[in-house]
Amino acid sequence: MPQLASSVENVPRSRIRELAEIAMSMDGVLRLYFGESNLPTPEYIKQAAFRAMQQGFTFYTENAGLPTLRRAIAANYQHLHGVALDPLAEIVVTASGVQALNVGIRCALNPADEALVLTPAWPNGSSSIMMANALVRQIPHPLCGDRYRVDFDALEAAVTPRTRLLLYTSPSNPLGWVASREEQQGLLDFARRHGLWLMADEVYDRLYYAGSSLGEPVPSILRLATRDDAVIVIHSFSKSYCMTGWRVGWLVARRDLAAKATELNEFIISHAPTFAQKAGETALAEGEEELVRMLERLKENRDLCLSSLRGVAGVTVPVPDGAFYLFPRIDGLADSFAFCKRLLEETRVGLAPGVAFGAGGEGSIRICYAAERSILEPAMDRLTAFLRAGI
Ligand SMILES: Cc1ncc(COP(=O)(O)O)c(C=O)c1O
């Protein structure tokens, strides 16, 4: 009997999904386990997709995505970051952020190479590295006072001659940590010094609460890097425009990697859905007002959740500057999966277990606060009552 390849057997299943699958088999669950809101995609984006279908955007397109969308993405980088990109050589549209991660990693790593990943982090980065038959070394963010930091000493200690890539996520899922300019520069210098690809997952860059006004993006690593640097930026329409089910994202990379990712796309997905790409163009062109309204709502939700957790003894939760998650650490919690399962079964509140996010994640739980108040408020009431009753 042929067996499954050991390389795929070794890729662990997502423990967020594992919990979600239990929750999906139950009724009446307040669902805060995935990184999305219960609010639908805004109407103007849906209308753009209908129009695109009627206009005939239902055929195959370029492997790198519609040139019009790539130009719109380039214009957006110019506008938001003052960065000039060649839309046809440095941008590849993908069928989601996770597909951008996957193809980018495939282009950067050989089997048995090593990759450093800053954690706690969304598990799909580490798993994509394993799917490329490479090895993951996770380096946890230390919490210093009330801010997470990058452990540059641990990074230096973890580099070997086989290390080829460093992946970080800013704003972070699940921490909400946002890399400072010094930390970005430090990561770039580190990658340059050791000859590594630097992969920056920036899918939450528009969900930022610490700028001078809501709507201001987290500065992209592309502002510091040159176009010849071995930098890969991962992005997506999912989070900023409530388009999780549409599966459209992109990557920005040095030309050689972007060209290879374009070629490989043919064999993986060919390209993102054509009418969804057109809807993405509309989101970029018309989405600012709606985005700012969403950010106002998210910031209020964040503050509501923070204040209800702050009243519970034994819970530590730094203020996140970006994304839409809280990652409270709970004193004495040794099995976050068992905790989340019990919480789900006893209170019908669905959260993601900290253990799903790799090194540094156990002992915490992740709350996605993007849901509407009618879901979030009872969920927080039930969670805090559950915590007060003792773990
Ligand atoms: C850090 C991070 N990167 C990438 C993604 C990918 O998003 P999508 O595949 O929906 O574009 C997610 C989704 O949760 C994420 O949290």
The ligand as an SDF file (V2000), in Angstrom:
LIG
                    3D

 16 16  0  0  0  0  0  0  0  0999 V2000
   -1.2260   37.0700    9.2710 C   0  0  0  0  0  0  0  0  0  0  0  0
   -2.0980   36.6310    8.1560 C   0  0  0  0  0  0  0  0  0  0  0  0
   -1.5820   36.5510    6.9350 N   0  0  0  0  0  0  0  0  0  0  0  0
   -2.3160   36.1720    5.8890 C   0  0  0  0  0  0  0  0  0  0  0  0
   -3.6440   35.8690    6.0460 C   0  0  0  0  0  0  0  0  0  0  0  0
   -4.3550   35.4170    4.8270 C   0  0  0  0  0  0  0  0  0  0  0  0
   -5.5550   35.9420    4.5210 O   0  0  0  0  0  0  0  0  0  0  0  0
   -6.2890   35.4560    3.2000 P   0  0  0  0  0  0  0  0  0  0  0  0
   -5.7480   34.1330    2.8290 O   0  0  0  0  0  0  0  0  0  0  0  0
   -7.7420   35.4200    3.5520 O   0  0  0  0  0  0  0  0  0  0  0  0
   -5.9950   36.4790    2.1640 O   0  0  0  0  0  0  0  0  0  0  0  0
   -4.2270   35.8990    7.3090 C   0  0  0  0  0  0  0  0  0  0  0  0
   -5.6210   35.4900    7.5370 C   0  0  0  0  0  0  0  0  0  0  0  0
   -6.0740   35.2800    8.6480 O   0  0  0  0  0  0  0  0  0  0  0  0
   -3.4290   36.3080    8.3970 C   0  0  0  0  0  0  0  0  0  0  0  0
   -3.9160   36.3890    9.6340 O   0  0  0  0  0  0  0  0  0  0  0  0
  1  2  1  0
  2  3  1  0
  2 15  2  0
  3  4  2  0
  4  5  1  0
  5  6  1  0
  5 12  2  0
  6  7  1  0
  7  8  1  0
  8  9  2  0
  8 10  1  0
  8 11  1  0
 12 13  1  0
 12 15  1  0
 13 14  2  0
 15 16  1  0
M  END
$$$$
